[in-house]
Amino acid sequence: VLDFNDPFSTEVKPRILLMGLRRSGKSSIQKVVFHKMSPNETLFLESTNKICREDVSNSSFVNFQIWDFPGQIDFFDPTFDYEMIFRGTGALIFVIDSQDDYMEALARLHLTVTRAYKVNPDINFEIFIHKVDGLSDDHKIETQRDIHQRANDDLADAGLEKIHLSFYLTSIYDHSIFEAFSKVVQKLIPQLPTLENLLNIFISNSGIEKAFLFDVVSKIYIATDSTPVDMQTYELCCDMIDVVIDISCIYGLKDDGTGTPYDKESMAIIKLNNTTVLYLKEVTKFLALVCFVREESFERKGLIDYNFHCFRKAIQEVFEVRMKVVRSRKHQSHMRKNKRPTPNGTPRMPL
């Protein structure tokens, strides 16, 4: 269990809270995104009856905790220390079932957001309007507009207009849930502006149309360049990662089953029927760069590979800077603990 009084613990591994009413789809979202569970298998998940905490440490940039809260728990009960929960939280995801009557969910959302904001004004509030696969396109837009209007009106009536809520239409039966989680996680990455700038420099010097930096385990994209994200493009990238990882796991291991199927030599080229090339290259053990390139631009593959080499080197430098900061903060935290007086009033001696 983390020491919640230690600022280092919350800074290095921020918390994402999954909240919402019962059967809104919280556990299904977690299983599909981080455990590769098939959406159809989630139909057999039992209702969560206790707080489930999971560490997500897939890569140097995806490093946080997810807390899944049962819908029936009243965490504002006097016996519950909700201040402790919200104090170290980076993002609060509130899941609303779009196919159900969401008035009760909106009331719980308002109560949760107002309490959390008082404890920690820096929390990112993310609203997943979930299970939209069962709605028509017009109904989706209308539902989002209605929930957006009601939630913000409730905050305005309470004099809390400065609280910002972000809304996403999500479903576990398509890539919208991965897209939404990508946006949430990106807000927790302090290096995001640096990564986006590196991607912009890379594509402008390589003749690339679009580039994503993916975490290959969860298919969350850590960063992308400044051009708009097209959902179809994102889905193709996700499908490519699935193909590469699946084939690597089948044919990339040695005969005795040892080795790593995804390593620094991993790369893939897929030519689409619209004169576009999908190009994947390994960046780190858990990160991959996926690019959209026109065929005529891909003829200069040597230039692209050289620029990629520079890009990978820059990413490693960003990672090294972060690790130095982490080690420094760990050392400072350790020194502070050693300086605390013992119960008899004498200072602690360093070990």
KABEL-V274643 format. One record per residue. N is the residue number from 1. RES is the residue in three letters. NEAR is the number of other C-alpha atoms within 10 Angstrom. Layout:
n = <N/N>
res = <RES/RES>
near = <NEAR/NEAR>
This chain:
n = <1/2/3/4/5/6/7/8/9/10/11/12/13/14/15/16/17/18/19/20/21/22/23/24/25/26/27/28/29/30/31/32/33/34/35/36/37/38/39/40/41/42/43/44/45/46/47/48/49/50/51/52/53/54/55/56/57/58/59/60/61/62/63/64/65/66/67/68/69/70/71/72/73/74/75/76/77/78/79/80/81/82/83/84/85/86/87/88/89/90/91/92/93/94/95/96/97/98/99/100/101/102/103/104/105/106/107/108/109/110/111/112/113/114/115/116/117/118/119/120/121/122/123/124/125/126/127/128/129/130/131/132/133/134/135/136/137/138/139/140/141/142/143/144/145/146/147/148/149/150/151/152/153/154/155/156/157/158/159/160/161/162/163/164/165/166/167/168/169/170/171/172/173/174/175/176/177/178/179/180/181/182/183/184/185/186/187/188/189/190/191/192/193/194/195/196/197/198/199/200/201/202/203/204/205/206/207/208/209/210/211/212/213/214/215/216/217/218/219/220/221/222/223/224/225/226/227/228/229/230/231/232/233/234/235/236/237/238/239/240/241/242/243/244/245/246/247/248/249/250/251/252/253/254/255/256/257/258/259/260/261/262/263/264/265/266/267/268/269/270/271/272/273/274/275/276/277/278/279/280/281/282/283/284/285/286/287/288/289/290/291/292/293/294/295/296/297/298/299/300/301/302/303/304/305/306/307/308/309/310/311/312/313/314/315/316/317/318/319/320/321/322/323/324/325/326/327/328/329/330/331/332/333/334/335/336/337/338/339/340/341/342/343/344/345/346/347/348/349/350/351>
res = <VAL/LEU/ASP/PHE/ASN/ASP/PRO/PHE/SER/THR/GLU/VAL/LYS/PRO/ARG/ILE/LEU/LEU/MET/GLY/LEU/ARG/ARG/SER/GLY/LYS/SER/SER/ILE/GLN/LYS/VAL/VAL/PHE/HIS/LYS/MET/SER/PRO/ASN/GLU/THR/LEU/PHE/LEU/GLU/SER/THR/ASN/LYS/ILE/CYS/ARG/GLU/ASP/VAL/SER/ASN/SER/SER/PHE/VAL/ASN/PHE/GLN/ILE/TRP/ASP/PHE/PRO/GLY/GLN/ILE/ASP/PHE/PHE/ASP/PRO/THR/PHE/ASP/TYR/GLU/MET/ILE/PHE/ARG/GLY/THR/GLY/ALA/LEU/ILE/PHE/VAL/ILE/ASP/SER/GLN/ASP/ASP/TYR/MET/GLU/ALA/LEU/ALA/ARG/LEU/HIS/LEU/THR/VAL/THR/ARG/ALA/TYR/LYS/VAL/ASN/PRO/ASP/ILE/ASN/PHE/GLU/ILE/PHE/ILE/HIS/LYS/VAL/ASP/GLY/LEU/SER/ASP/ASP/HIS/LYS/ILE/GLU/THR/GLN/ARG/ASP/ILE/HIS/GLN/ARG/ALA/ASN/ASP/ASP/LEU/ALA/ASP/ALA/GLY/LEU/GLU/LYS/ILE/HIS/LEU/SER/PHE/TYR/LEU/THR/SER/ILE/TYR/ASP/HIS/SER/ILE/PHE/GLU/ALA/PHE/SER/LYS/VAL/VAL/GLN/LYS/LEU/ILE/PRO/GLN/LEU/PRO/THR/LEU/GLU/ASN/LEU/LEU/ASN/ILE/PHE/ILE/SER/ASN/SER/GLY/ILE/GLU/LYS/ALA/PHE/LEU/PHE/ASP/VAL/VAL/SER/LYS/ILE/TYR/ILE/ALA/THR/ASP/SER/THR/PRO/VAL/ASP/MET/GLN/THR/TYR/GLU/LEU/CYS/CYS/ASP/MET/ILE/ASP/VAL/VAL/ILE/ASP/ILE/SER/CYS/ILE/TYR/GLY/LEU/LYS/ASP/ASP/GLY/THR/GLY/THR/PRO/TYR/ASP/LYS/GLU/SER/MET/ALA/ILE/ILE/LYS/LEU/ASN/ASN/THR/THR/VAL/LEU/TYR/LEU/LYS/GLU/VAL/THR/LYS/PHE/LEU/ALA/LEU/VAL/CYS/PHE/VAL/ARG/GLU/GLU/SER/PHE/GLU/ARG/LYS/GLY/LEU/ILE/ASP/TYR/ASN/PHE/HIS/CYS/PHE/ARG/LYS/ALA/ILE/GLN/GLU/VAL/PHE/GLU/VAL/ARG/MET/LYS/VAL/VAL/ARG/SER/ARG/LYS/HIS/GLN/SER/HIS/MET/ARG/LYS/ASN/LYS/ARG/PRO/THR/PRO/ASN/GLY/THR/PRO/ARG/MET/PRO/LEU>
near = <4/8/9/13/11/13/13/16/17/19/16/14/20/19/28/25/22/25/24/26/22/19/17/23/24/26/20/24/23/20/17/20/20/15/12/12/14/14/16/11/11/16/10/8/11/10/14/16/13/12/12/13/15/13/12/15/12/17/14/14/20/21/17/22/19/19/20/22/23/22/22/13/14/12/15/13/9/8/8/12/11/17/14/12/17/22/21/23/24/24/22/23/21/25/26/30/21/23/15/11/10/16/12/11/20/20/13/16/20/17/14/18/19/15/15/21/17/12/16/16/14/15/21/22/20/22/24/27/24/24/21/23/17/12/13/10/11/8/13/17/13/12/19/17/12/11/19/17/11/15/16/18/14/17/19/13/9/11/10/14/12/9/17/13/14/13/18/18/21/26/22/23/14/12/19/20/22/24/20/19/22/19/17/22/20/19/14/21/16/11/16/16/13/14/21/19/14/19/23/18/14/19/20/12/12/20/17/19/15/23/28/23/24/25/25/22/17/20/25/26/26/24/26/24/22/12/10/8/14/9/12/10/15/21/16/15/24/20/12/19/21/15/13/18/16/13/12/16/14/11/10/18/14/11/8/6/11/9/11/12/19/21/16/11/10/16/16/15/14/12/14/11/7/8/10/17/20/22/20/24/21/22/24/17/15/18/24/24/25/27/22/23/24/18/15/12/16/19/11/12/13/11/15/20/13/12/17/20/13/14/19/18/13/15/17/14/12/14/15/12/11/16/13/11/13/15/11/12/17/15/12/13/15/12/13/11/13/15/13/13/12/11/8/6/8/10/12/14/10/9/4>
